[in-house]
Amino acid sequence: MVPPMDRLTAMRVFVRVVDEQSFTAAAAALDMPRSSVSRQLAALEEHLGARLINRSTRTMAVTEVGRAYYDRCVRILSDVDEAEQAVTSLQSSPRGLLRITAPLSFGQAFLGAPVARFLSRHPDVEIQMMLNDRVVDLVDEGFDLAIRIGTLPDSALIARKIGSAASVLCASPAYVAAHGAPTSFADLRNHECLRYAFQTMGWRTADGEQVAVSGRMLANNGELLLQAAMAGHGILLSPLFIAGPALRRGDLVQLLPELRFAQAGVYAVYPHSRHLSAKVRAFVDFVLEDFAGGAPWDLAAAGD
């Protein structure tokens, strides 16, 4: 039996022999010894259990079975060649569907314009953008790329840092008037705090000080928590790209401004692959270039 990985080679040899009507000419065209051509054809016939070519010392003739098999081989080999050309094209230039997942608030605020510019630059790329604050399994759920914010756990994924995002403590003036402002980081234990669902270990400063907070509201979306904070329902630890506009308007006030919280990294994350697709490579390079002049979330927080 012809091993599966060699079957295409045997089919190519058979087709070339029929096309050239000569074992010798086929061997020359394939740049292989004539004896190898004969062995490939004999192994293919043994595998199929059928005679494809009747040959003698001077002549050869394709059998009826061989002619039917030849027609199918030509179609199969053409499909294989087209498939390989398609993959080569996809690897060499950005094209095809690019599936991206990103946090809801961040994506709404800062990814729409860059994605539009990317699509203008690469007309052969189609983007499917899914905004979700859940940590998506890229491989199992079929995503090419994720934008993630925070400290990334060790994984087999590749992460390219595209920026950083600072966070602040804040609350509405109404909350402060009703409950007072915390006098220290530890004092947050005595306050109603609005908690982000993935902050399971409490709140921590850049110096490593940590406090376990509690409150009646927990959510997996920063904008939802922001609305609750502006309505006076508690204290919020929020990225400036979410809370900045409300702070500038006076809807929120910063608390304990002397505290510094670790800046969360903003990353483009994608599965490890020896052959990174051109569309993923192009998008990552694009956002790095697009944000190189200053992260728009920093500008939004500063009010520029």
DRENKOLMI-611752 format. One record per residue (C-alpha): x, y, z; residue in one letter. Coordinates in steps of 0.5 Angstrom, whole numbers, padded with zeros to 4 digits, always signed. Layout:
N
XYZA ...
***
This chain:
304
+0000+0000+0000M +0002+0007-0002V +0003+0011+0005P -0002+0016+0005P +0003+0022+0005M +0006+0019-0001D +0000+0018-0005R -0001+0025-0008L +0006+0024-0010T +0004+0017-0014A -0002+0021-0017M +0003+0026-0020R +0007+0021-0023V +0002+0017-0026F -0001+0024-0029V +0005+0026-0032R +0007+0019-0035V +0000+0019-0038V +0001+0026-0040D +0008+0025-0043E +0006+0018-0046Q +0013+0016-0044S +0016+0014-0037F +0023+0017-0039T +0020+0023-0041A +0016+0023-0034A +0022+0022-0030A +0026+0028-0034A +0020+0033-0033A +0019+0030-0025L +0027+0031-0024D +0027+0024-0022M +0030+0017-0024P +0026+0013-0029R +0026+0007-0024S +0023+0011-0019S +0017+0013-0023V +0016+0006-0025S +0016+0004-0017R +0011+0010-0016Q +0007+0007-0021L +0007+0000-0019A +0006+0002-0012A +0000+0006-0014L -0003+0000-0018E -0002-0005-0012E -0005+0000-0007H -0011+0001-0012L -0011-0007-0014G -0012-0005-0021A -0008-0004-0027R -0007+0003-0029L -0003+0003-0035I -0001-0003-0040N +0006-0003-0042R +0011-0007-0046S +0018-0006-0048T +0016-0001-0053R +0009+0001-0052T +0004+0004-0046M -0003+0004-0046A -0008+0007-0041V -0013+0002-0039T -0020+0004-0038E -0020+0004-0031V -0013+0008-0031G -0017+0013-0036R -0022+0014-0031A -0017+0015-0025Y -0013+0020-0029Y -0019+0024-0030D -0020+0024-0022R -0013+0025-0021C -0012+0031-0025V -0018+0035-0021R -0015+0033-0014I -0009+0035-0016L -0011+0042-0019S -0015+0043-0012D -0009+0041-0008V -0005+0046-0012D -0011+0052-0011E -0011+0050-0004A -0004+0051-0003E -0004+0058-0007Q -0009+0060-0003A -0006+0059+0004V +0001+0062+0001T -0003+0068-0001S -0006+0069+0006L +0000+0068+0009Q +0004+0073+0005S -0002+0079+0005S -0007+0081+0010P -0014+0078+0008R -0020+0074+0010G -0024+0074+0017L -0020+0077+0023L -0024+0075+0029R -0022+0080+0035I -0025+0080+0042T -0024+0086+0047A -0027+0089+0053P -0034+0092+0052L -0032+0099+0055S -0025+0100+0052F -0027+0097+0045G -0033+0102+0045Q -0029+0108+0047A -0022+0107+0043F -0022+0101+0038L -0028+0103+0033G -0024+0109+0030A -0017+0104+0029P -0021+0098+0026V -0024+0103+0021A -0017+0106+0019R -0015+0098+0019F -0020+0096+0014L -0019+0102+0010S -0012+0100+0009R -0013+0093+0008H -0019+0092+0004P -0018+0084+0003D -0019+0083+0011V -0026+0082+0014E -0027+0084+0022I -0031+0081+0027Q -0031+0084+0033M -0034+0081+0039M -0034+0086+0046L -0034+0082+0052N -0031+0083+0059D -0031+0075+0060R -0024+0072+0059V -0025+0069+0052V -0021+0062+0051D -0018+0064+0044L -0017+0057+0041V -0023+0054+0044D -0028+0060+0041E -0024+0061+0035G -0022+0068+0036F -0015+0070+0032D -0014+0076+0037L -0016+0079+0044A -0015+0086+0047I -0014+0085+0054R -0012+0090+0060I -0009+0088+0067G -0004+0083+0069T -0004+0077+0064L -0003+0070+0067P +0002+0066+0065D +0000+0062+0059S +0002+0059+0052A -0001+0066+0049L +0003+0071+0046I +0002+0078+0048A +0005+0085+0045R +0004+0091+0050K +0001+0097+0046I +0000+0101+0052G -0002+0102+0060S -0008+0105+0063A -0008+0108+0070A -0013+0107+0076S -0016+0112+0081V -0021+0112+0087L -0027+0116+0086C -0034+0117+0088A -0040+0122+0087S -0040+0128+0091P -0047+0126+0094A -0044+0119+0096Y -0038+0123+0100V -0043+0128+0103A -0047+0122+0106A -0042+0118+0108H -0036+0122+0108G -0029+0120+0105A -0024+0115+0107P -0018+0117+0111T -0014+0111+0109S -0014+0106+0104F -0015+0101+0110A -0021+0105+0111D -0025+0103+0105L -0027+0097+0109R -0032+0101+0112N -0035+0104+0106H -0040+0101+0100E -0035+0099+0094C -0037+0098+0087L -0033+0092+0085R -0031+0089+0079Y -0033+0082+0078A -0025+0080+0076F -0022+0084+0082Q -0023+0077+0087T -0017+0079+0091M -0019+0086+0093G -0016+0092+0091W -0008+0093+0091R -0004+0099+0091T +0002+0100+0087A +0006+0099+0093D +0003+0092+0095G -0002+0095+0100E -0008+0091+0099Q -0015+0091+0102V -0021+0087+0102A -0027+0091+0100V -0035+0089+0100S -0041+0092+0097G -0048+0091+0095R -0046+0091+0087M -0041+0087+0083L -0041+0087+0076A -0037+0085+0070N -0037+0092+0066N -0034+0098+0068G -0039+0103+0065E -0044+0100+0069L -0040+0101+0075L -0039+0108+0073L -0046+0109+0073Q -0047+0107+0080A -0042+0111+0082A -0045+0117+0079M -0051+0115+0082A -0048+0115+0089G -0048+0108+0091H -0041+0107+0093G -0033+0108+0092I -0030+0106+0085L -0023+0104+0083L -0023+0105+0076S -0019+0106+0070P -0018+0113+0068L -0020+0112+0061F -0027+0110+0064I -0027+0115+0070A -0024+0121+0067G -0029+0124+0063P -0034+0124+0070A -0028+0127+0074L -0027+0132+0069R -0035+0134+0069R -0035+0134+0077G -0040+0128+0077D -0034+0124+0081L -0029+0126+0085V -0022+0123+0086Q -0021+0120+0093L -0014+0119+0097L -0010+0122+0091P -0004+0120+0094E -0005+0113+0093L -0002+0110+0087R -0005+0104+0083F -0001+0100+0079A -0002+0101+0072Q -0005+0096+0068A -0002+0094+0061G -0006+0094+0055V -0004+0088+0051Y -0006+0085+0044A -0006+0077+0045V -0006+0072+0040Y -0005+0064+0040P +0003+0062+0039H +0004+0059+0032S +0010+0058+0028R +0006+0061+0022H +0003+0067+0024L -0002+0069+0019S -0001+0076+0016A -0008+0079+0018K -0006+0078+0025V +0001+0080+0024R -0002+0086+0020A -0007+0088+0026F -0002+0088+0032V +0003+0092+0028D -0002+0097+0026F -0005+0098+0033V +0002+0099+0036L +0003+0104+0030E -0003+0107+0031D -0002+0108+0039F +0005+0110+0038A +0004+0118+0038G +0000+0117+0045G -0005+0112+0048A -0012+0115+0046P -0015+0113+0053W -0009+0117+0057D -0011+0123+0053L -0019+0122+0054A -0017+0122+0062A -0013+0128+0061A -0018+0132+0057G -0014+0133+0051D 
***
